[in-house]
């Protein structure tokens, strides 16, 4: 299974996700796509198999991934303080991959009904969702 983890800013969320996925599913191929080089480097340091930065790697990665994981902003153009381009949001939205999105209520986006949880709890929920997909 090829899992694309996408993050921006400092890559803290993506780093945590990659670390836990590699522990739980060492056989999974993880592609880290950062909206900037700092995020990509953090996810590679956490154990991602491959990493790339920017719009075109995001678009290409969406075609190859079975699962796409990241904050909900990755499907909203101009989110993550402008780091998500319209082309990235469209590519992720149109990808046939299953998307596991974390409800980060920031940057003018709020998902009603979602609880504010610590990052570690969101990461645990992501790992559970990936486990269900791998069955």
N, C-alpha and C positions, 0 to 999 in steps of 0.2 A: 504494500500500500504506500502510495506517495502522498505525503502530507505537506502542504504549503502553509507555513506560519508567517504571517505578515504583521509587521509592527512598525511604528515610527517613533519620533521623538528620541528618547534615550534607549528604547528597546527593552525596558524593564519587564513588561508583560510578556513579550515574545521570548525573552531569555528564560523566564520562569516556566513557560509552557514547554519550550524545547527541553529543558532539563528534566522535567517530569515525564514527558513523552519518551525520551531516550531511556529513562530508568524503567518505565513500565513496558515499553514496546521497542526493545533494541533492534528488532528486525525491520522496523518501519523506516522508510527513506524520508528524511526531513529536509525540505528546501526552505531556507530562511530568506524571505524577501523583505528588505528594509526600505523604508521610504527615504532613508539617509544612511550614510556609511556607519554612523555610530550604532544605529539599531541593528544593522546587518552584522557588524562585528560582535555585538553582545550576543546575538543568537548563535553565531558560529562558535564563539567561546563556550557557549552552553552545550555544544555538541551537535549542532546541525550538520548534516552531511554535505550540503552545498549552500552557498549563499550568493546573493546578488542584490544590487541596489537600484532602485528607481522604477520609472514607469514601464519601460519595455520588459524588464525581467518580470514585473508583476503581470503584465499582459500574457507573456509567453508561459509563465508558471501556471497561470489559470487553465491553460489548455492541457497541461500535463498532470495536474493534481487530481487525486481522488477525494481529498478533504482539504478545505481551506479554513484556517483558524486565525482569528484576530479580533480586535475590538470592532464593535458594530460600525464605527466610522469608516471602515475600509469599503463599505458599499455606499457611502455618501460623498459625493464630489465636494471638494474643498474642505473636508474635515481634517482632523489632526493638525489644526492650525494651518491649513492649506497644503499639507503634504500629500493628500490624496487627490490626484488629478481626475477630471471627468473620465478620461480613458481608463484609468485604473478601476474606478467604481463600476463602470459599464462592464469591463472584462470580468470582474469578480461576479457581478450580478448575473451575467450571461453564461458563466462557466457551468458545465454540467456537474461539477464537483459539489458534494454536500458541503454546506457552510456551517461552521460552528462559530457564532459571534458572541463576544462578551459584551454585556450591556453596560458600557462605560458612559455614565451620564455626565458628559462634559461638552464643551464647545458648542453650545446652543442645541444639543440633542438630548432628549430625555425620553426614556421608555417607561410609560406608565405601568405600574404593577411590578416593576423589578425592584428587588431589595438592594440596597447598597451593602455589598459584602467586601471583606478584605480580599486583596488580590490572591492570596493563597487559597481561599475558598473557591474563587472563580477558577483557578487553575485545577483544583481537585475536580470540579464539575466538568471541565473540559476533558480531563483524563477519563472520567466515567463515560462521557459521550463518545469518545474515541473507542473505548473498550466495546461499547454497544455496536459501533460501526464495524469493528474488526471481527465480530462474531459471524 
